[in-house]
């Protein structure tokens, strides 16, 4: 983990452009500092003989050591600028490992997220946002550290409902031209439009049960309701009487400081319908554009 870790990434064949780029982009600060420290030591060891080398004795060896010194110098400044200034405060790259945002984002896309924008403004409906998953989602992932990317559907004060696959915001239907439906093992094969009507999508609403905000994703009629999965264990309701009681509650507005997200791949996304709301302080940044693969360079919207 340190300098050898960075070297290992550079030695990865063919997959270097995918998994290794993502690992390097996410390198912890401790590894970045170790990398910079090792390169600084290399510079010191190389600089001393360079300094003492007589002009008339400067041959090929001198040129090689000078090139190593200049490369190490450039890498140290690049590491400091990128990992200690640009990544924490300005922009960061992210790798798309799932099909939850198909067709807007594809599996194995690399996107650039603007981390500064939400320091100066609030997230807006329709923004595609990178965020840390809330506790219920994190728990369902087995505690695996990851980031999510979804479309912002509801901001504080909004009442969000899905009824018969149609999104309603504050009682008004919302046009969603970006929504798709998929199939396949990874839920990544786009279905033809003439098959979309056959897809079963749970109805959804938030309810406020004595101060506890619960996401309800429900299948079936009132007499035959069941929770639709995947749903965080924190929100699963197995008792039919309790389920009916919750369903009888009115749709609740999103509370202050929280946001509701859904994937564009509406039947292939693990999102707020299953794990609830995202606190404001867990939002990382807005997806701005795809930069890899080169054939897919474009603005994200």
Backbone as CSV, one residue per row, in Angstrom:
resi,resn,N_x,N_y,N_z,CA_x,CA_y,CA_z,C_x,C_y,C_z
1,UNK,0.880,-1.176,0.000,0.000,0.000,0.000,0.906,1.211,0.000
2,UNK,1.129,2.073,-0.556,2.052,3.187,-0.627,2.580,3.265,-2.038
3,UNK,3.936,3.486,-2.122,4.534,3.659,-3.444,4.359,2.397,-4.288
4,UNK,4.561,1.232,-3.651,4.420,-0.028,-4.383,2.990,-0.221,-4.881
5,UNK,2.004,0.321,-4.124,0.599,0.228,-4.530,0.385,0.976,-5.843
6,UNK,0.945,2.186,-5.948,0.802,2.970,-7.172,1.485,2.269,-8.345
7,UNK,2.670,1.685,-8.078,3.374,0.980,-9.145,2.560,-0.208,-9.633
8,UNK,1.885,-0.897,-8.699,1.078,-2.053,-9.078,-0.044,-1.658,-10.024
9,UNK,-0.627,-0.477,-9.786,-1.698,-0.016,-10.663,-1.170,0.220,-12.076
10,UNK,0.005,0.805,-12.163,0.580,1.127,-13.468,0.967,-0.122,-14.247
11,UNK,1.163,-1.266,-13.534,1.578,-2.497,-14.186,0.399,-3.352,-14.628
12,UNK,-0.811,-2.905,-14.334,-1.983,-3.677,-14.742,-2.109,-3.637,-16.260
13,UNK,-2.201,-4.779,-16.957,-2.418,-4.720,-18.375,-3.862,-4.430,-18.695
14,UNK,-4.295,-4.517,-19.954,-5.560,-4.100,-20.508,-6.582,-3.473,-19.573
15,UNK,-6.816,-4.043,-18.372,-7.833,-3.493,-17.483,-7.394,-2.196,-16.822
16,UNK,-6.151,-1.783,-17.067,-5.662,-0.542,-16.447,-6.584,0.632,-16.728
17,UNK,-7.158,0.663,-17.912,-7.992,1.802,-18.280,-9.350,1.789,-17.590
18,UNK,-9.677,0.736,-16.866,-10.975,0.665,-16.218,-10.810,0.579,-14.700
19,UNK,-10.630,-0.627,-14.151,-10.595,-0.793,-12.705,-9.441,-0.035,-12.048
20,UNK,-8.269,-0.036,-12.693,-7.115,0.600,-12.071,-7.246,2.117,-12.021
21,UNK,-7.827,2.704,-13.063,-8.052,4.157,-13.055,-8.952,4.527,-11.887
22,UNK,-9.984,3.709,-11.670,-10.906,3.991,-10.571,-10.206,3.851,-9.220
23,UNK,-9.369,2.824,-9.060,-8.667,2.629,-7.786,-7.723,3.781,-7.501
24,UNK,-7.003,4.230,-8.540,-6.084,5.352,-8.346,-6.864,6.618,-8.005
25,UNK,-7.997,6.841,-8.693,-8.794,8.043,-8.436,-9.313,8.077,-7.011
26,UNK,-9.520,6.883,-6.412,-10.063,6.805,-5.059,-8.975,6.583,-4.001
27,UNK,-7.718,6.684,-4.379,-6.628,6.419,-3.434,-6.782,7.245,-2.161
28,UNK,-6.687,6.613,-0.986,-6.778,7.364,0.271,-5.647,8.387,0.394
29,UNK,-5.894,9.446,1.142,-4.903,10.500,1.325,-3.621,9.936,1.923
30,UNK,-3.721,8.955,2.812,-2.529,8.370,3.426,-1.604,7.765,2.375
31,UNK,-2.195,7.115,1.357,-1.392,6.531,0.284,-0.791,7.613,-0.607
32,UNK,-1.542,8.667,-0.837,-1.035,9.776,-1.652,0.157,10.429,-0.965
33,UNK,0.049,10.651,0.336,1.148,11.266,1.084,2.375,10.359,1.093
34,UNK,2.159,9.044,1.230,3.282,8.103,1.198,3.944,8.122,-0.182
35,UNK,3.123,8.171,-1.222,3.629,8.244,-2.594,4.497,9.487,-2.773
36,UNK,3.996,10.639,-2.306,4.743,11.890,-2.418,6.023,11.835,-1.594
37,UNK,5.975,11.199,-0.409,7.161,11.107,0.452,8.247,10.257,-0.195
38,UNK,7.846,9.135,-0.794,8.822,8.262,-1.448,9.469,8.977,-2.635
39,UNK,8.663,9.691,-3.424,9.212,10.421,-4.566,10.132,11.555,-4.107
40,UNK,9.799,12.183,-2.995,10.660,13.232,-2.457,12.007,12.656,-2.041
41,UNK,11.987,11.464,-1.434,13.235,10.788,-1.061,14.058,10.460,-2.302
42,UNK,13.380,9.996,-3.358,14.074,9.709,-4.625,14.729,10.978,-5.150
43,UNK,14.011,12.101,-5.084,14.559,13.375,-5.560,15.817,13.761,-4.787
44,UNK,15.773,13.583,-3.476,16.937,13.940,-2.641,18.137,13.078,-3.006
45,UNK,17.889,11.765,-3.146,18.981,10.837,-3.460,19.580,11.117,-4.840
46,UNK,18.744,11.545,-5.777,19.220,11.828,-7.135,19.836,13.220,-7.226
47,UNK,19.274,14.174,-6.474,19.722,15.563,-6.580,21.165,15.747,-6.084
48,UNK,21.519,15.050,-5.016,22.855,15.233,-4.441,23.971,14.906,-5.442
49,UNK,23.941,13.732,-6.097,24.984,13.487,-7.104,24.892,14.428,-8.312
50,UNK,23.672,14.858,-8.658,23.520,15.804,-9.759,24.208,17.126,-9.430
51,UNK,24.013,17.570,-8.202,24.583,18.841,-7.780,26.106,18.812,-7.792
52,UNK,26.650,17.679,-7.426,28.111,17.582,-7.297,28.805,17.110,-8.577
53,UNK,28.015,16.851,-9.609,28.586,16.365,-10.867,29.278,17.509,-11.610
54,UNK,30.540,17.329,-11.905,31.285,18.349,-12.654,30.704,18.487,-14.054
55,UNK,30.730,19.723,-14.567,30.142,19.997,-15.870,30.771,19.143,-16.960
56,UNK,32.091,19.000,-16.928,32.777,18.266,-17.994,32.520,16.759,-17.914
57,UNK,31.981,16.294,-16.766,31.752,14.856,-16.590,30.288,14.474,-16.772
58,UNK,29.457,15.402,-17.228,28.030,15.132,-17.364,27.734,14.386,-18.667
59,UNK,27.555,13.077,-18.532,27.276,12.246,-19.695,25.855,11.731,-19.698
60,UNK,25.680,10.510,-20.260,24.347,9.916,-20.375,23.741,9.649,-19.001
61,UNK,24.564,9.199,-18.056,24.074,8.907,-16.709,23.498,10.144,-16.046
62,UNK,24.171,11.277,-16.270,23.689,12.546,-15.691,22.310,12.901,-16.263
63,UNK,22.140,12.691,-17.565,20.862,13.021,-18.203,19.737,12.133,-17.695
64,UNK,20.049,10.862,-17.457,19.036,9.938,-16.940,18.608,10.354,-15.537
65,UNK,19.599,10.648,-14.675,19.274,11.053,-13.307,18.522,12.378,-13.284
66,UNK,18.863,13.288,-14.191,18.161,14.564,-14.254,16.707,14.350,-14.666
67,UNK,16.488,13.435,-15.624,15.127,13.139,-16.062,14.314,12.521,-14.932
68,UNK,14.949,11.622,-14.160,14.265,11.002,-13.015,13.906,12.060,-11.982
69,UNK,14.820,12.971,-11.722,14.579,14.038,-10.749,13.411,14.928,-11.184
70,UNK,13.395,15.290,-12.464,12.329,16.161,-12.964,10.976,15.451,-12.981
71,UNK,10.984,14.142,-13.306,9.741,13.375,-13.309,9.189,13.249,-11.887
72,UNK,10.080,12.926,-10.940,9.646,12.802,-9.544,9.100,14.130,-9.031
73,UNK,9.758,15.220,-9.416,9.314,16.553,-9.011,7.907,16.836,-9.542
74,UNK,7.690,16.523,-10.817,6.382,16.771,-11.442,5.298,15.914,-10.808
75,UNK,5.614,14.648,-10.500,4.633,13.754,-9.903,4.252,14.182,-8.494
76,UNK,5.215,14.696,-7.733,4.918,15.173,-6.374,3.936,16.335,-6.432
77,UNK,4.213,17.314,-7.284,3.324,18.469,-7.397,1.958,18.061,-7.945
78,UNK,1.951,17.114,-8.890,0.679,16.651,-9.453,-0.155,15.947,-8.395
79,UNK,0.490,15.095,-7.587,-0.232,14.369,-6.539,-0.829,15.334,-5.530
80,UNK,-0.046,16.340,-5.131,-0.537,17.327,-4.156,-1.702,18.125,-4.738
81,UNK,-1.536,18.565,-5.988,-2.588,19.384,-6.613,-3.873,18.593,-6.823
82,UNK,-3.741,17.366,-7.349,-4.925,16.581,-7.693,-5.614,16.017,-6.454
83,UNK,-4.843,15.380,-5.560,-5.454,14.639,-4.464,-5.710,15.476,-3.211
84,UNK,-4.989,16.580,-3.040,-5.179,17.389,-1.837,-5.944,18.681,-2.097
85,UNK,-6.053,19.079,-3.364,-6.768,20.321,-3.678,-7.949,20.090,-4.624
86,UNK,-7.669,19.523,-5.797,-8.717,19.371,-6.806,-9.762,18.345,-6.383
87,UNK,-9.317,17.138,-5.965,-10.291,16.092,-5.633,-11.178,16.454,-4.443
88,UNK,-10.640,16.973,-3.341,-11.518,17.276,-2.204,-12.473,18.444,-2.442
89,UNK,-12.066,19.423,-3.254,-12.835,20.668,-3.316,-13.417,21.007,-4.685
90,UNK,-12.943,20.398,-5.748,-13.372,20.830,-7.080,-14.047,19.723,-7.881
91,UNK,-13.279,18.779,-8.401,-13.845,17.714,-9.230,-13.258,16.373,-8.831
92,UNK,-13.977,15.316,-9.178,-13.491,13.963,-8.937,-14.099,13.040,-9.968
93,UNK,-13.344,12.014,-10.369,-13.867,11.041,-11.319,-14.486,9.867,-10.571
94,UNK,-15.505,9.279,-11.195,-16.178,8.120,-10.619,-16.438,7.103,-11.710
95,UNK,-16.411,5.838,-11.325,-16.640,4.711,-12.226,-18.066,4.197,-12.005
96,UNK,-18.784,3.894,-13.077,-20.163,3.412,-12.975,-20.166,1.884,-13.014
97,UNK,-20.402,1.220,-11.854,-20.297,-0.242,-11.794,-21.607,-0.983,-12.023
98,UNK,-22.738,-0.272,-12.094,-24.035,-0.937,-12.261,-24.838,-0.262,-13.372
99,UNK,-25.967,-0.892,-13.705,-26.815,-0.349,-14.763,-27.984,0.458,-14.243
100,UNK,-27.928,0.960,-13.023,-29.085,1.632,-12.421,-29.443,2.950,-13.096
101,UNK,-28.505,3.522,-13.883,-28.803,4.785,-14.562,-28.893,4.636,-16.073
102,UNK,-28.992,3.385,-16.560,-29.206,3.169,-17.991,-30.520,3.848,-18.404
103,UNK,-30.610,4.603,-19.439,-29.686,4.666,-20.548,-28.821,5.941,-20.490
104,UNK,-29.008,6.724,-19.432,-28.226,7.960,-19.279,-26.759,7.643,-19.078
105,UNK,-26.479,6.687,-18.193,-25.124,6.219,-17.936,-25.074,4.721,-18.158
106,UNK,-23.985,4.261,-18.772,-23.831,2.846,-19.056,-22.855,2.206,-18.071
107,UNK,-22.943,0.891,-17.949,-21.945,0.155,-17.170,-20.550,0.499,-17.674
108,UNK,-19.627,0.745,-16.731,-18.216,0.997,-17.011,-17.953,2.379,-17.611
109,UNK,-18.913,3.270,-17.555,-18.641,4.672,-17.877,-17.799,5.293,-16.764
110,UNK,-16.997,6.288,-17.124,-16.315,7.138,-16.144,-16.913,8.533,-16.256
111,UNK,-17.307,9.080,-15.109,-17.883,10.425,-15.134,-17.039,11.363,-14.276
112,UNK,-17.167,12.655,-14.551,-16.532,13.689,-13.728,-17.637,14.384,-12.949
113,UNK,-17.460,14.451,-11.623,-18.442,15.103,-10.762,-17.907,16.447,-10.276
114,UNK,-18.775,17.432,-10.323,-18.456,18.781,-9.847,-18.765,18.845,-8.349
115,UNK,-17.715,18.900,-7.512,-17.906,18.892,-6.059,-18.052,20.300,-5.492
116,UNK,-17.741,21.296,-6.292,-17.813,22.682,-5.805,-19.232,23.233,-5.872
117,UNK,-19.995,22.791,-6.855,-21.289,23.409,-7.138,-22.218,23.422,-5.930
118,UNK,-22.204,22.328,-5.132,-23.133,22.283,-4.006,-22.569,22.930,-2.743
119,UNK,-21.386,23.502,-2.861,-20.885,24.370,-1.798,-21.467,25.770,-1.965
120,UNK,-21.846,26.082,-3.201,-22.350,27.428,-3.495,-23.849,27.461,-3.765
121,UNK,-24.473,26.282,-3.958,-25.906,26.250,-4.274,-26.503,24.942,-3.784
122,UNK,-27.818,24.866,-3.819,-28.521,23.663,-3.391,-28.774,22.737,-4.579
123,UNK,-28.814,21.427,-4.340,-29.155,20.488,-5.420,-30.523,20.790,-6.001
124,UNK,-30.659,20.590,-7.304,-31.900,20.875,-8.009,-32.537,19.584,-8.525
125,UNK,-33.862,19.560,-8.586,-34.556,18.416,-9.144,-34.019,18.108,-10.542
126,UNK,-33.793,16.837,-10.805,-33.294,16.414,-12.110,-31.786,16.297,-12.173
127,UNK,-31.067,16.862,-11.199,-29.611,16.721,-11.175,-29.242,15.248,-11.003
128,UNK,-28.198,14.827,-11.687,-27.644,13.483,-11.478,-26.490,13.640,-10.502
129,UNK,-26.593,12.994,-9.351,-25.751,13.326,-8.205,-25.037,12.092,-7.655
130,UNK,-23.782,12.282,-7.275,-23.003,11.264,-6.571,-23.136,11.544,-5.078
131,UNK,-23.379,10.488,-4.294,-23.553,10.674,-2.859,-23.129,9.423,-2.099
132,UNK,-22.833,9.610,-0.812,-22.591,8.473,0.060,-23.937,7.854,0.417
133,UNK,-24.068,6.534,0.378,-25.365,5.927,0.679,-25.746,6.119,2.137
134,UNK,-27.035,6.289,2.417,-27.473,6.386,3.813,-27.309,5.043,4.515
135,UNK,-27.461,5.052,5.821,-27.191,3.861,6.631,-27.941,2.619,6.165
136,UNK,-29.269,2.679,5.883,-29.975,1.459,5.450,-29.386,0.847,4.183
137,UNK,-28.986,1.677,3.211,-28.388,1.161,1.977,-27.012,0.592,2.261
138,UNK,-26.249,1.285,3.092,-24.899,0.847,3.455,-24.959,-0.515,4.135
139,UNK,-25.956,-0.704,5.002,-26.118,-1.975,5.707,-26.436,-3.102,4.741
140,UNK,-27.306,-2.834,3.767,-27.671,-3.868,2.796,-26.516,-4.240,1.885
141,UNK,-25.545,-3.332,1.746,-24.358,-3.616,0.946,-23.304,-4.358,1.759
142,UNK,-23.663,-4.777,2.980,-22.724,-5.504,3.822,-21.641,-4.621,4.390
143,UNK,-21.910,-3.312,4.492,-20.912,-2.398,5.027,-19.829,-2.039,4.022
144,UNK,-20.027,-2.445,2.767,-19.032,-2.146,1.727,-19.005,-0.650,1.429
145,UNK,-17.812,-0.065,1.454,-17.691,1.369,1.218,-17.800,1.653,-0.278
146,UNK,-18.781,2.430,-0.643,-19.014,2.741,-2.048,-19.754,4.070,-2.147
147,UNK,-19.932,4.547,-3.361,-20.723,5.753,-3.602,-21.827,5.399,-4.583
148,UNK,-22.936,6.104,-4.489,-24.055,5.885,-5.396,-24.176,7.086,-6.335
149,UNK,-24.795,6.833,-7.497,-25.135,7.920,-8.405,-26.557,7.692,-8.894
150,UNK,-27.424,8.673,-8.657,-28.831,8.587,-9.034,-29.317,9.975,-9.461
151,UNK,-30.562,10.009,-9.926,-31.176,11.282,-10.290,-31.980,11.813,-9.097
152,UNK,-31.834,13.111,-8.836,-32.562,13.740,-7.743,-34.023,13.941,-8.167
153,UNK,-34.923,13.262,-7.448,-36.346,13.295,-7.781,-37.115,14.247,-6.870
154,UNK,-36.707,14.329,-5.593,-37.445,15.158,-4.659,-36.545,15.919,-3.711
155,UNK,-36.867,17.194,-3.496,-36.115,18.054,-2.571,-36.987,18.301,-1.334
156,UNK,-36.418,18.893,-0.275,-37.215,19.131,0.933,-38.534,19.846,0.635
157,UNK,-39.618,19.305,1.199,-40.945,19.879,0.987,-41.749,19.194,-0.096
158,UNK,-41.078,18.454,-1.006,-41.790,17.756,-2.080,-42.525,16.530,-1.547
159,UNK,-43.695,16.265,-2.111,-44.428,15.027,-1.859,-44.286,14.175,-3.120
160,UNK,-43.582,13.051,-3.003,-43.264,12.206,-4.154,-44.053,10.902,-4.065
161,UNK,-44.682,10.543,-5.187,-45.403,9.269,-5.270,-45.182,8.636,-6.646
162,UNK,-45.165,7.309,-6.668,-45.215,6.545,-7.909,-46.531,5.783,-7.898
163,UNK,-47.358,5.998,-8.924,-48.619,5.274,-9.042,-48.741,4.749,-10.465
164,UNK,-48.828,3.415,-10.570,-48.909,2.785,-11.898,-47.763,3.233,-12.806
165,UNK,-46.555,3.256,-12.227,-45.307,3.595,-12.936,-45.195,5.064,-13.321
166,UNK,-46.143,5.883,-12.881,-46.103,7.316,-13.176,-45.667,8.075,-11.939
167,UNK,-44.701,8.992,-12.132,-44.198,9.789,-11.026,-45.071,11.023,-10.826
168,UNK,-45.426,11.282,-9.557,-46.182,12.481,-9.200,-45.372,13.269,-8.165
169,UNK,-45.245,14.557,-8.423,-44.566,15.446,-7.484,-45.557,16.522,-7.056
170,UNK,-45.822,16.557,-5.760,-46.792,17.515,-5.216,-48.142,17.423,-5.920
171,UNK,-48.526,16.175,-6.217,-49.823,15.919,-6.829,-49.879,16.076,-8.331
172,UNK,-48.788,16.540,-8.948,-48.766,16.772,-10.397,-47.912,15.715,-11.104
173,UNK,-48.391,15.165,-12.237,-47.578,14.191,-12.972,-46.306,14.838,-13.515
174,UNK,-45.231,14.064,-13.518,-43.921,14.557,-13.965,-43.525,13.839,-15.245
175,UNK,-43.139,14.590,-16.250,-42.644,14.004,-17.498,-41.218,13.523,-17.261
176,UNK,-40.959,12.248,-17.543,-39.628,11.667,-17.318,-39.125,10.984,-18.591
177,UNK,-38.629,11.739,-19.550,-38.173,11.138,-20.806,-36.936,10.261,-20.648
178,UNK,-36.262,10.378,-19.519,-35.026,9.629,-19.277,-35.283,8.222,-18.740
179,UNK,-36.500,7.902,-18.307,-36.781,6.609,-17.681,-36.686,5.478,-18.702
180,UNK,-36.067,4.357,-18.283,-35.976,3.162,-19.121,-36.300,1.933,-18.272
181,UNK,-36.468,0.803,-18.959,-36.695,-0.477,-18.301,-35.760,-1.499,-18.929
182,UNK,-35.250,-2.399,-18.101,-34.214,-3.323,-18.569,-34.520,-4.751,-18.141
183,UNK,-33.676,-5.656,-18.625,-33.745,-7.063,-18.243,-32.322,-7.610,-18.219
184,UNK,-32.189,-8.905,-18.019,-30.870,-9.523,-18.015,-30.317,-9.715,-16.615
185,UNK,-29.242,-10.473,-16.543,-28.636,-10.834,-15.251,-28.236,-9.609,-14.450
186,UNK,-27.666,-8.608,-15.110,-27.238,-7.381,-14.416,-28.238,-6.252,-14.614
187,UNK,-29.446,-6.598,-15.109,-30.477,-5.583,-15.331,-29.896,-4.470,-16.213
188,UNK,-29.189,-4.866,-17.281,-28.489,-3.891,-18.114,-28.855,-3.982,-19.599
189,UNK,-29.776,-4.874,-19.946,-30.193,-4.998,-21.339,-31.465,-4.183,-21.528
190,UNK,-31.398,-3.169,-22.359,-32.527,-2.256,-22.556,-33.682,-2.980,-23.252
191,UNK,-34.852,-2.892,-22.644,-36.039,-3.504,-23.241,-36.617,-2.595,-24.320
192,UNK,-37.195,-3.166,-25.383,-37.883,-2.341,-26.379,-39.090,-1.659,-25.741
193,UNK,-39.447,-0.508,-26.252,-40.541,0.279,-25.669,-41.866,-0.484,-25.641
194,UNK,-42.077,-1.348,-26.610,-43.363,-2.055,-26.638,-43.466,-3.113,-25.538
195,UNK,-42.377,-3.318,-24.765,-42.417,-4.251,-23.646,-42.441,-3.539,-22.293
196,UNK,-42.387,-2.209,-22.308,-42.336,-1.476,-21.044,-43.623,-1.601,-20.251
197,UNK,-44.762,-1.620,-20.927,-46.041,-1.669,-20.221,-46.195,-2.959,-19.415
198,UNK,-45.499,-4.011,-19.829,-45.624,-5.295,-19.145,-44.782,-5.362,-17.867
199,UNK,-43.928,-4.392,-17.667,-43.064,-4.396,-16.485,-43.861,-4.003,-15.239
200,UNK,-43.635,-4.738,-14.158,-44.331,-4.473,-12.896,-43.433,-3.626,-12.004
201,UNK,-43.879,-2.408,-11.731,-43.132,-1.485,-10.888,-43.958,-1.177,-9.634
202,UNK,-43.378,-1.323,-8.448,-44.144,-1.055,-7.219,-44.596,0.403,-7.140
203,UNK,-45.779,0.597,-6.594,-46.184,1.949,-6.215,-45.302,2.391,-5.044
204,UNK,-45.179,3.698,-4.883,-44.264,4.193,-3.851,-44.778,5.499,-3.265
205,UNK,-44.542,5.656,-1.965,-44.743,6.948,-1.303,-43.980,6.935,0.015
206,UNK,-43.713,8.110,0.535,-43.169,8.261,1.877,-44.327,8.494,2.833
207,UNK,-44.239,7.908,4.029,-45.226,8.208,5.056,-44.507,8.620,6.332
208,UNK,-45.171,9.439,7.118,-44.639,9.900,8.398,-45.408,9.194,9.514
209,UNK,-44.745,8.220,10.134,-45.378,7.443,11.197,-44.841,7.904,12.548
210,UNK,-45.522,8.877,13.139,-45.107,9.429,14.431,-43.668,9.936,14.411
211,UNK,-43.328,10.654,13.330,-42.006,11.258,13.221,-40.994,10.408,12.483
212,UNK,-41.321,9.156,12.214,-40.411,8.274,11.476,-40.823,8.254,10.006
213,UNK,-39.904,8.679,9.132,-40.183,8.713,7.695,-39.885,7.337,7.103
214,UNK,-40.921,6.716,6.528,-40.798,5.351,6.017,-41.073,5.336,4.514
215,UNK,-40.160,4.767,3.699,-40.446,4.593,2.276,-41.282,3.334,2.080
216,UNK,-42.420,3.468,1.421,-43.279,2.320,1.155,-43.260,2.013,-0.338
217,UNK,-42.704,0.872,-0.687,-42.733,0.386,-2.064,-43.614,-0.853,-2.057
218,UNK,-44.798,-0.739,-2.623,-45.827,-1.758,-2.434,-46.303,-2.364,-3.746
219,UNK,-46.517,-3.694,-3.703,-47.109,-4.424,-4.829,-48.458,-4.983,-4.401
220,UNK,-49.407,-5.081,-5.329,-50.683,-5.702,-5.023,-51.723,-4.709,-4.561
221,UNK,-52.960,-5.125,-4.561,-54.058,-4.289,-4.104,-54.106,-4.216,-2.599
222,UNK,-55.060,-3.456,-2.101,-55.166,-3.206,-0.663,-55.327,-4.512,0.125
223,UNK,-56.046,-5.476,-0.442,-56.289,-6.722,0.275,-55.156,-7.733,0.118
224,UNK,-54.215,-7.410,-0.742,-53.145,-8.381,-1.014,-51.796,-7.674,-1.131
225,UNK,-51.549,-6.732,-0.228,-50.323,-5.935,-0.309,-49.111,-6.751,0.122
226,UNK,-47.993,-6.426,-0.479,-46.726,-6.994,-0.033,-45.615,-5.997,-0.313
227,UNK,-44.581,-6.063,0.525,-43.442,-5.178,0.306,-42.704,-5.612,-0.948
228,UNK,-42.290,-4.652,-1.735,-41.527,-4.945,-2.948,-40.043,-4.848,-2.642
229,UNK,-39.257,-5.770,-3.153,-37.833,-5.751,-2.861,-37.032,-5.214,-4.031
230,UNK,-35.721,-4.922,-3.825,-35.072,-5.039,-2.509,-35.407,-3.853,-1.603
231,UNK,-35.672,-4.147,-0.351,-35.998,-3.122,0.631,-35.124,-3.350,1.855
232,UNK,-34.590,-2.275,2.402,-33.770,-2.387,3.596,-34.566,-3.054,4.709
233,UNK,-33.940,-3.977,5.454,-34.626,-4.629,6.576,-35.223,-3.628,7.562
234,UNK,-34.628,-2.445,7.626,-35.120,-1.415,8.529,-36.546,-0.984,8.189
235,UNK,-36.950,-1.172,6.926,-38.263,-0.699,6.489,-39.225,-1.826,6.090
236,UNK,-38.812,-3.075,6.257,-39.677,-4.185,5.867,-40.846,-4.309,6.851
237,UNK,-42.052,-4.476,6.304,-43.257,-4.679,7.113,-43.878,-6.013,6.701
238,UNK,-43.899,-6.974,7.609,-44.409,-8.303,7.296,-45.861,-8.503,7.725
239,UNK,-46.334,-7.706,8.645,-47.692,-7.849,9.150,-48.670,-7.096,8.242
240,UNK,-49.666,-7.801,7.720,-50.598,-7.201,6.774,-51.401,-6.072,7.402
241,UNK,-51.802,-6.248,8.660,-52.566,-5.200,9.336,-51.737,-3.931,9.483
242,UNK,-50.467,-4.097,9.863,-49.573,-2.945,9.999,-49.324,-2.297,8.641
243,UNK,-49.208,-3.116,7.624,-48.987,-2.595,6.278,-50.172,-1.757,5.816
244,UNK,-51.355,-2.238,6.095,-52.549,-1.477,5.715,-52.619,-0.164,6.479
245,UNK,-52.240,-0.201,7.747,-52.249,1.031,8.540,-51.308,2.067,7.936
246,UNK,-50.117,1.625,7.558,-49.151,2.542,6.960,-49.636,3.056,5.611
247,UNK,-50.236,2.169,4.811,-50.707,2.586,3.493,-51.856,3.584,3.584
248,UNK,-52.595,3.525,4.686,-53.686,4.472,4.878,-53.192,5.871,5.237
249,UNK,-51.918,5.972,5.634,-51.359,7.283,5.959,-51.168,8.086,4.673
250,UNK,-51.341,9.401,4.732,-51.136,10.218,3.531,-49.658,10.282,3.150
251,UNK,-49.395,10.524,1.883,-48.006,10.709,1.442,-47.410,11.913,2.166
252,UNK,-46.209,11.731,2.695,-45.580,12.769,3.511,-44.550,13.550,2.700
253,UNK,-44.400,14.835,3.003,-43.353,15.617,2.327,-41.966,15.211,2.811
254,UNK,-40.988,15.433,1.959,-39.594,15.180,2.328,-39.182,16.198,3.386
255,UNK,-38.642,15.754,4.518,-38.295,16.697,5.594,-37.088,17.563,5.236
256,UNK,-36.909,18.674,5.931,-35.755,19.555,5.673,-34.433,18.795,5.825
257,UNK,-33.495,19.110,4.927,-32.166,18.517,5.014,-32.040,17.154,4.378
258,UNK,-33.093,16.674,3.679,-33.056,15.347,3.066,-33.495,15.416,1.608
259,UNK,-33.054,14.392,0.827,-33.343,14.362,-0.605,-33.706,12.943,-1.018
260,UNK,-34.521,12.845,-2.075,-35.002,11.549,-2.554,-34.455,11.292,-3.956
261,UNK,-33.895,10.100,-4.154,-33.237,9.747,-5.416,-33.842,8.478,-6.019
262,UNK,-33.851,8.431,-7.356,-34.216,7.220,-8.082,-33.283,7.066,-9.275
263,UNK,-33.105,5.811,-9.704,-32.333,5.549,-10.904,-33.195,5.702,-12.143
264,UNK,-32.590,6.092,-13.258,-33.335,6.196,-14.519,-33.806,4.828,-14.993
265,UNK,-33.017,3.798,-14.689,-33.389,2.418,-14.987,-34.385,2.003,-13.908
266,UNK,-35.645,2.343,-14.106,-36.623,2.338,-13.028,-36.902,0.956,-12.447
267,UNK,-36.738,-0.113,-13.239,-36.942,-1.448,-12.675,-35.622,-2.149,-12.366
268,UNK,-34.518,-1.425,-12.456,-33.216,-2.029,-12.175,-32.345,-1.149,-11.305
269,UNK,-32.985,-0.404,-10.398,-32.230,0.522,-9.544,-32.587,0.307,-8.077
270,UNK,-31.574,0.178,-7.260,-31.725,0.108,-5.806,-31.579,1.540,-5.299
271,UNK,-32.699,2.164,-4.904,-32.664,3.598,-4.625,-33.545,3.971,-3.437
272,UNK,-33.986,5.220,-3.375,-34.749,5.704,-2.221,-36.017,4.913,-1.969
273,UNK,-36.523,4.223,-2.973,-37.710,3.395,-2.767,-37.416,2.235,-1.816
274,UNK,-36.147,1.823,-1.744,-35.781,0.696,-0.885,-35.054,1.079,0.382
275,UNK,-34.350,2.238,0.365,-33.574,2.591,1.557,-33.821,4.008,2.069
276,UNK,-34.756,4.734,1.483,-35.149,6.010,2.069,-34.394,7.216,1.553
277,UNK,-34.220,8.206,2.411,-33.718,9.526,2.024,-32.232,9.695,2.296
278,UNK,-31.637,10.659,1.586,-30.206,10.952,1.716,-30.028,12.297,2.420
279,UNK,-29.272,12.335,3.517,-29.011,13.620,4.191,-28.175,14.539,3.304
280,UNK,-28.365,15.833,3.459,-27.652,16.835,2.653,-26.148,16.681,2.757
281,UNK,-25.643,16.360,3.940,-24.185,16.313,4.119,-23.546,15.075,3.503
282,UNK,-24.343,14.173,2.927,-23.782,12.999,2.274,-23.755,13.142,0.747
283,UNK,-24.177,14.295,0.260,-24.106,14.568,-1.179,-22.695,15.001,-1.543
284,UNK,-22.114,14.377,-2.564,-20.722,14.634,-2.958,-20.633,15.664,-4.076
285,UNK,-21.371,15.461,-5.144,-21.260,16.391,-6.271,-22.196,16.032,-7.406
286,UNK,-22.242,16.905,-8.393,-23.103,16.742,-9.561,-22.320,16.153,-10.729
287,UNK,-22.875,15.090,-11.329,-22.245,14.497,-12.514,-22.342,15.477,-13.675
288,UNK,-21.197,15.818,-14.266,-21.166,16.819,-15.331,-20.997,16.208,-16.720
289,UNK,-20.035,15.290,-16.865,-19.849,14.690,-18.190,-19.163,13.338,-18.081
290,UNK,-19.349,12.540,-19.139,-18.667,11.246,-19.284,-17.353,11.502,-19.996
291,UNK,-16.251,10.957,-19.461,-14.953,11.174,-20.117,-14.317,9.878,-20.631
292,UNK,-14.811,8.738,-20.202,-14.382,7.443,-20.729,-15.593,6.523,-20.741
293,UNK,-15.655,5.636,-21.752,-14.780,5.502,-22.911,-14.882,6.700,-23.853
294,UNK,-13.874,6.859,-24.681,-13.803,8.029,-25.554,-15.011,8.137,-26.484
295,UNK,-15.567,6.991,-26.855,-16.719,7.002,-27.768,-17.973,7.564,-27.108
296,UNK,-17.943,7.696,-25.771,-19.126,8.188,-25.058,-18.913,9.536,-24.385
297,UNK,-17.886,10.254,-24.772,-17.672,11.592,-24.186,-18.872,12.472,-24.488
298,UNK,-19.498,12.981,-23.409,-20.691,13.816,-23.570,-21.070,14.415,-22.230
299,UNK,-21.921,15.413,-22.269,-22.460,16.001,-21.042,-23.491,15.047,-20.445
300,UNK,-23.555,15.013,-19.117,-24.542,14.172,-18.425,-25.752,15.011,-18.086
301,UNK,-26.931,14.557,-18.487,-28.164,15.265,-18.148,-29.377,14.357,-18.320
